[in-house]
Amino acid sequence: MADYRRSSDGRARRTGGGRNLTQRLLDELGVAIVTGAYEADAFPTEAAIAGGHGVSRSVTREAVKMLTAKGLVSARPRRGTSVQPAAAWNLFDPDVLRWLLERKFSVDLLQQFSQLRIAIEPAAAALAAVHHDRRDAEAIARGLAAMRAAEGGDGDPLEADIAFHVAILDASKNPFYAQFRPVIDTALRTSIRFTNTIKGRSASIADHAAVSAAIAARDAEGARAGMARIIGDVLDLIAAGGTAEGRVSRRSAG
């Protein structure tokens, strides 16, 4: 459905789809919440949001409903809408994850993501070794081949790495692990950029190939150990990067 906004002459103008306006408003409000814009001030009313962002009340209402579903705000009768504490936010929601990582960069948050990965992905790799079928094996192989091609300059190394890890989650045949795909995708997009700036290269093809080979051979323990080694290396790099970042900060402060 189309939406309407008022132009400077006061006339209603038809805009693009209401869905796009809602998503844009959702992003603006979501980023504002996670960056602490409303820590000292009350969350604005529906009318204030609509007027301040130049959107309709229906778009505003939909965006606030989405924020409520994500745990960022709470609406109560006669008390209005208020921002929820961070502990109530749905950290597995892709939008919330993205907003968190788009705010001031946090090595601690990145480390926490990787700690979650090391609790999930080695177990998923072990399950993939047991339960994968032909299509799964082909998807994992495609991801590895794309990583090799990207290392030679043909393709995006980040997208290839994500495709490899996501294929393993799918191959686990565990729907709970498969639903971690947005978390792994978001964590990888941030951690790979960070760790690559430290080590000056892309992910270890040899380590990923070892996991792929273990899965193909239905070697569950080999797949588990190989994936733990990959993410353990990431955690080591994050720790090293955080230490270096701290030294730079202390020198700057001095």
C-alpha positions as CSV (number, residue, x, y, z in Angstrom):
1,M,0.0,0.0,0.0
2,A,1.3,3.5,-0.8
3,D,1.8,6.0,1.9
4,Y,1.5,9.8,1.8
5,R,3.7,12.5,3.2
6,R,3.2,16.3,3.3
7,S,5.5,18.4,1.2
8,S,6.6,21.9,2.1
9,D,3.5,23.4,0.5
10,G,1.3,21.4,2.8
11,R,-0.1,19.1,0.1
12,A,-0.1,15.3,0.5
13,R,2.3,13.7,-1.8
14,R,2.3,10.0,-2.7
15,T,5.5,8.3,-1.8
16,G,6.9,4.8,-2.4
17,G,5.6,1.7,-0.7
18,G,4.6,2.0,3.0
19,R,6.8,-1.0,3.7
20,N,10.0,1.0,2.7
21,L,8.9,3.9,4.8
22,T,8.2,1.7,7.8
23,Q,11.6,-0.1,7.5
24,R,13.4,3.3,7.2
25,L,11.6,4.6,10.3
26,L,12.2,1.3,12.1
27,D,16.0,1.6,11.4
28,E,16.1,5.2,12.6
29,L,14.3,4.6,15.8
30,G,16.1,1.3,16.4
31,V,19.6,2.9,16.0
32,A,18.5,5.8,18.3
33,I,17.4,3.4,21.0
34,V,20.5,1.2,21.0
35,T,22.8,4.2,20.9
36,G,21.1,5.6,24.1
37,A,19.3,8.6,22.5
38,Y,16.4,8.1,24.9
39,E,18.3,7.3,28.1
40,A,17.7,10.8,29.5
41,D,14.5,11.7,27.5
42,A,11.2,9.9,27.2
43,F,10.4,8.0,24.1
44,P,8.4,10.3,21.8
45,T,4.7,10.0,21.3
46,E,3.3,8.6,18.1
47,A,2.3,12.1,16.9
48,A,5.8,13.5,17.6
49,I,7.5,10.6,15.7
50,A,5.2,11.1,12.7
51,G,5.7,14.8,12.6
52,G,9.5,14.7,13.2
53,H,10.1,12.0,10.6
54,G,7.6,13.2,8.1
55,V,5.6,10.0,7.9
56,S,2.0,9.0,8.5
57,R,0.6,7.8,11.8
58,S,0.0,4.4,10.3
59,V,3.6,4.0,9.4
60,T,4.6,5.2,12.8
61,R,2.2,2.8,14.5
62,E,3.6,-0.1,12.5
63,A,7.2,0.7,13.2
64,V,6.5,1.0,17.0
65,K,4.7,-2.3,16.9
66,M,7.8,-3.9,15.3
67,L,10.1,-2.3,18.0
68,T,7.8,-3.7,20.6
69,A,8.0,-7.2,19.1
70,K,11.8,-6.9,19.2
71,G,11.7,-6.1,22.9
72,L,13.1,-2.5,22.5
73,V,10.0,-0.7,23.7
74,S,6.9,-1.4,25.8
75,A,3.5,0.2,25.4
76,R,1.2,0.4,28.4
77,P,-2.2,2.0,28.7
78,R,-2.2,5.5,30.1
79,R,1.6,5.3,30.5
80,G,2.6,5.5,26.8
81,T,5.6,3.9,25.2
82,S,8.9,3.5,27.0
83,V,12.3,2.1,26.1
84,Q,13.0,-1.3,27.6
85,P,16.3,-2.1,29.3
86,A,18.9,-3.8,27.1
87,A,18.3,-7.1,28.9
88,A,14.8,-7.3,27.4
89,W,16.0,-6.8,23.8
90,N,15.8,-9.7,21.4
91,L,19.5,-10.2,20.6
92,F,18.7,-12.9,18.1
93,D,16.7,-10.5,16.0
94,P,18.7,-9.6,12.8
95,D,17.7,-5.9,13.0
96,V,18.7,-5.6,16.7
97,L,22.0,-7.4,16.0
98,R,22.7,-5.0,13.1
99,W,21.8,-1.9,15.1
100,L,24.0,-3.0,18.0
101,L,27.0,-3.6,15.7
102,E,26.4,-0.3,13.8
103,R,26.7,1.7,16.9
104,K,30.1,2.5,18.4
105,F,32.2,-0.5,17.8
106,S,32.7,-2.8,20.7
107,V,35.4,-5.5,21.0
108,D,33.5,-6.9,23.9
109,L,30.3,-7.4,21.9
110,L,32.3,-9.0,19.1
111,Q,33.9,-11.3,21.5
112,Q,30.6,-12.3,23.0
113,F,29.3,-13.1,19.5
114,S,32.3,-15.3,18.9
115,Q,31.8,-17.0,22.2
116,L,28.2,-17.8,21.1
117,R,29.6,-19.1,17.8
118,I,32.0,-21.5,19.4
119,A,29.2,-22.9,21.5
120,I,27.1,-23.5,18.4
121,E,29.1,-24.1,15.3
122,P,31.4,-27.0,16.3
123,A,28.3,-28.9,17.5
124,A,26.6,-28.1,14.2
125,A,29.6,-29.3,12.2
126,A,29.6,-32.6,14.1
127,L,25.9,-33.0,13.4
128,A,26.5,-32.1,9.7
129,A,29.1,-34.9,9.5
130,V,26.5,-37.4,10.6
131,H,23.3,-36.1,8.9
132,H,24.4,-34.3,5.7
133,D,23.0,-35.4,2.4
134,R,24.3,-34.8,-1.2
135,R,22.8,-31.4,-1.5
136,D,24.4,-30.3,1.8
137,A,27.8,-31.6,0.7
138,E,27.5,-29.7,-2.5
139,A,26.6,-26.5,-0.7
140,I,29.5,-26.8,1.7
141,A,31.8,-27.6,-1.3
142,R,30.5,-24.6,-3.2
143,G,31.2,-22.4,-0.2
144,L,34.8,-23.7,0.1
145,A,35.3,-23.3,-3.7
146,A,34.0,-19.7,-3.5
147,M,36.5,-19.0,-0.7
148,R,39.4,-20.3,-2.7
149,A,38.3,-18.3,-5.7
150,A,37.9,-15.1,-3.6
151,E,41.4,-15.6,-2.2
152,G,42.6,-15.4,-5.8
153,G,40.7,-12.2,-6.4
154,D,37.5,-13.7,-8.0
155,G,34.6,-13.0,-5.7
156,D,33.8,-11.6,-2.3
157,P,35.7,-13.5,0.5
158,L,33.2,-12.3,3.1
159,E,30.2,-13.7,1.2
160,A,32.0,-16.9,0.5
161,D,33.0,-17.5,4.1
162,I,29.4,-16.8,5.2
163,A,28.0,-19.2,2.6
164,F,30.4,-22.0,3.9
165,H,29.3,-21.6,7.6
166,V,25.6,-21.2,6.8
167,A,25.8,-24.4,4.6
168,I,27.1,-26.3,7.7
169,L,24.3,-25.0,9.9
170,D,21.8,-26.2,7.4
171,A,23.6,-29.6,7.0
172,S,23.2,-30.2,10.7
173,K,19.5,-30.9,10.0
174,N,18.7,-29.4,13.4
175,P,16.1,-26.6,12.9
176,F,17.3,-24.8,16.0
177,Y,20.8,-24.5,14.7
178,A,19.5,-23.6,11.3
179,Q,17.7,-20.6,12.9
180,F,21.0,-19.2,14.1
181,R,21.8,-18.3,10.5
182,P,21.1,-14.6,10.9
183,V,23.2,-14.5,14.1
184,I,26.1,-16.2,12.4
185,D,25.7,-14.1,9.3
186,T,25.8,-10.9,11.3
187,A,28.6,-12.0,13.6
188,L,30.7,-13.0,10.6
189,R,30.2,-9.8,8.7
190,T,31.6,-7.9,11.7
191,S,34.2,-10.2,13.0
192,I,35.8,-11.0,9.6
193,R,36.3,-7.3,8.8
194,F,37.8,-6.8,12.3
195,T,40.1,-9.8,12.3
196,N,41.2,-9.3,8.7
197,T,42.6,-5.8,9.7
198,I,44.7,-7.5,12.4
199,K,46.1,-10.5,10.4
200,G,46.0,-8.8,7.0
201,R,44.5,-11.8,5.2
202,S,41.3,-13.6,4.7
203,A,40.1,-16.8,6.6
204,S,42.4,-19.9,6.5
205,I,41.4,-21.9,3.5
206,A,43.3,-24.9,4.9
207,D,41.3,-24.9,8.2
208,H,38.0,-24.6,6.4
209,A,39.0,-27.4,4.0
210,A,39.8,-29.6,6.9
211,V,36.3,-29.1,8.3
212,S,34.8,-29.8,4.9
213,A,36.8,-33.0,4.5
214,A,35.8,-34.2,8.0
215,I,32.1,-33.6,7.2
216,A,32.4,-35.4,3.9
217,A,34.1,-38.3,5.6
218,R,31.4,-38.3,8.3
219,D,34.0,-37.7,10.9
220,A,32.0,-35.9,13.6
221,E,34.8,-35.4,16.1
222,G,37.1,-34.2,13.3
223,A,34.5,-31.7,12.1
224,R,33.8,-30.5,15.7
225,A,37.5,-30.0,16.4
226,G,38.2,-28.3,13.1
227,M,35.4,-25.8,13.6
228,A,36.4,-25.1,17.2
229,R,39.9,-24.4,15.9
230,I,38.6,-21.8,13.3
231,I,36.5,-19.9,15.9
232,G,39.2,-20.3,18.6
233,D,41.6,-18.5,16.2
234,V,39.0,-15.7,15.8
235,L,38.7,-15.3,19.5
236,D,42.5,-15.1,19.8
237,L,42.6,-12.5,17.2
238,I,39.8,-10.5,18.8
239,A,41.6,-10.6,22.1
240,A,44.9,-9.5,20.5
241,G,43.1,-6.7,18.6
242,G,41.3,-5.6,21.8
243,T,44.6,-5.4,23.7
244,A,46.2,-3.4,20.9
245,E,43.2,-1.1,20.7
246,G,43.4,-0.6,24.5
247,R,47.1,0.3,24.2
248,V,46.3,2.9,21.5
249,S,43.5,4.4,23.6
250,R,45.8,4.7,26.6
251,R,48.5,6.3,24.6
252,S,46.0,8.8,23.1
253,A,44.7,9.5,26.6
254,G,48.2,10.2,27.8
